[in-house]
Structure formats: structure tokens, C-alpha cells
Amino acid sequence: MKAQSARLALLFSCLGHAYMHLFTAFYFVIALSLESDWGVPNHELVKLWALGSLLVGLAALPAGWLGDRWSAPGMMAVFFIGLGISGIACGLVSSTTALMLGLAAVGLFSAIYHPVGIAWLVRSARARGMALAINGIFGSLGVASAGLVAGVLIDAVSWRAAFIVPGAVCLVTGVALVVALRLGWVEEVTEDRAPEPAPSRGDMVRVYAILLMTMAVMGLMFHGTQASLPKVFDLRLRDLTGEGAMGIGALVALVYAAGGLMQLVGGWLADRFPLKPVYLGAFVLQVPVMALIATTGNVTLIGLSIMTVVLSSAALPAENMLLARYTPSRHRSLAFGVKFVLAFSIANPAILLASWVEGRSGEFTEFYFILAAIAAVAALAASFLPFARPVGQAAVPAE
């Protein structure tokens, strides 16, 4: 029964990761349709998501606390059902104010996933790096499919369907999890299946202090590129994408799908090699990639966009394993809540900064130079992480 519960925990955690990122990414493609349908400029429409993106971060802390104190699978059921209903509601509105409130609800329920779903997965998994990598791929597929799903539904039906159809699917998944809980197929997990030695207090303080900065930077880069890439492609690659939302959506999907698959490599590295060089290397390489995106205006832009997603994706398993290792199991949802308060609260200034740069210059050149600079700062901070090796046999490189 424990093995079955662990498999279902992985399944629902992976689906939750995909849905969460789909719902927090597809609006930027939907906004391109609303721009012509409602006659509202894109940078004004993007601001409607600012409150929702803020709640994704701020609500993560209480969500993590409830996951530790009440029930992780129970909170996941709330996540699926609440997010599904919120998505459906967004598809039924007819004003910018109502849409802003609907998007705020999307942000509120999305906040549950990372602190609860990731901690639930970490407790249930034995090979954490690979489990986190698989989970991360689903998250990347959520981001990737967001543009494609939204583009297809917009062109085939309307922008309302781009909200309502994913909302209905998410709601059905929540009902399935409730049924699995009632039947006892999914059990509450309170102890790690693969426990690790407790770290020293000094190492805990050191790692937390560094991760506070690097996780915030990772969030700023992720949300900044997510908010800006659809418009960057629209501005620079319209000859390639053609008219309509589907071409841009498909291109965004290609970028995030190709980059997201790199999480398997990141998970493999995190299970077998010291976490510090895996994590540090991603930030070091982001610096030239972001600078090149700022100045590239041809098809090379697609490859660079894939590369920045590859680097972020490869770093995530190591980042989550660092946080899990230096946090006691009983406080892990709360610790992941702190992480995602940072990672998603930073989405608000990232979106506003991208909107401001576009509104002032009509482009995103300065924005990507700023991202290159903060990646350099994060690399410097990550260089002070302890040289920790994975525990057990997985710590030894494969022969």
C-alpha cells in the first residue's frame, strides 16, 4: 500500500505541477487575443496578473504551514478544485476588474502547489533527484503547453475556452484525488522514506542565507522571461510565426518543452554529484545567455531562449535538494513555503519591470541586460555554498 501511495503521490504531484505552471503562464498568450478583442494595450493587460502573481508568493507560506499541520494530500485536493473553479470563472468575465479578481484567485490557489506538492513528493521519494526531475519536467511541460493550449483554444474557439477547458480538467483531477483519499489509495506521509543525517546549525544558517538570494533571482529570471518571451517573439519573429496566437504559442511551447527535458539531466547530476557545482554553474552560464537575448533579433533567439530555460531547469533539482537537506522533515512544507514566497512574490516586480521597460521603449533589450546582471550576483552568492555530496550510493558517480 505504501508503494501504491508513493506512486499516486508522484502522479498527483506531477499533474499539479503541470497545472500550476499552465495556469500561471497561459495568460500572457491569452492577453495577446484580449489586446484586440477588448482594445486594451498588452502592457495594461499584463498588469492584471500582478495581484495574482503576488498571491502565488505571499500565500505560499500559510499554505505550507497548513500542509505541515493539517494534511499535504488534503491541501492538494483544495489546490486542484480551487484552481479549476478559478480558471472557469476567468473564462466567464466581461471586464478587466472581474478578470483581475479571477486571476487573483488563480494566484491564490496556485500558491498551494509548490510548498505542499514538492514537500509531499520529497517525503515519499527514495531517489529524490530523479523524482524531482520528473516532477520538474511536468512543470516545464505545463509552461510549454500553456502557450500551445491557449493558442489552439483561442484560434479554434475563443479566449474564454482557453480559461474554461483547463479549469474543467483541473477540477476533475481534484475530484479524483478526493476519491483516492476516501478509498485509502493515497495515505498521509509524515516521515521521509529516504532519511538523511541532520546538518549542523551553522550550515543550515549559511545555506538559508545564500538560498534566500539565489531563489529570489531564479524566480525573477523565470517570471521575467515567462512574461516577456511571447511579446519578444511577436516583435522580433513575426515573419516566422505568422499571424494569430497559435504560431507564437507553439514557439513558446517549443522553448519550454526543449528546456524542460533538461531536468532529467539535472536530477541525474543532483543524485550523483555535489550539489554546489551543479547549482552554481547554471547561474554562471545564464549571464552571457541573458545578455545575448537582449541583443539578438533573428532565429538564434529561439536557441538562446531554449538555453535559458535549460539552465534554469537543470538547477531546480539541486536547489530543491539543498533546501530539503538543510530543513527538518517536520518543517519542510513551511520551508518550501518560504522559498516560494520569494520565488513568486518576485514575480510581481518582474512583471511590472518587464511592463515598464516595454511601455517606455517598445522592446525588452534593457530588461534582459538587467537579468544578466542579477544572474552574475546570484553566481557570486552561490559560490559560498557548502560542498555537499548526495547521501548514500547515489552520491557516487556511476561507473
Protein Blocks (a to p, Z undefined) as FASTA:
>chain_A
ZZmmmmmmmmmmmmmmmmmmmmmmmmmmmmmmmmmmnopafklmmmmmmmmmmmmmmmmm
mmmmmmmmmomklmmmmmmmmmmmmmmmmmmgcbfklmmmmmmmmmmmmmmmmmmmmmmm
mmmpmblmlmmmmmmmmmmmmmmmmmmmmmmmmmmmmmklmmmmmmmmmmmmmmmmmmmm
mnomaccdfbdfbdcddddfklmmmmmmmmmmmmmmmmmmmmmmmmmmmmmmmmmmmmmn
ogajklmmmmmmmmmmmmmmmmmmmmmmmmmmcfklmmmmmmmmmmmmmmmmmmgcbfkl
mmmmmmmmmmmmmmmmmmmmmmmmmpcfklmmmmmmmmmmmmmmmmmmmmmmmmmmmmmn
opaklmmmmmmmmmmmmmmmmmmpccdddehjklpccZZ
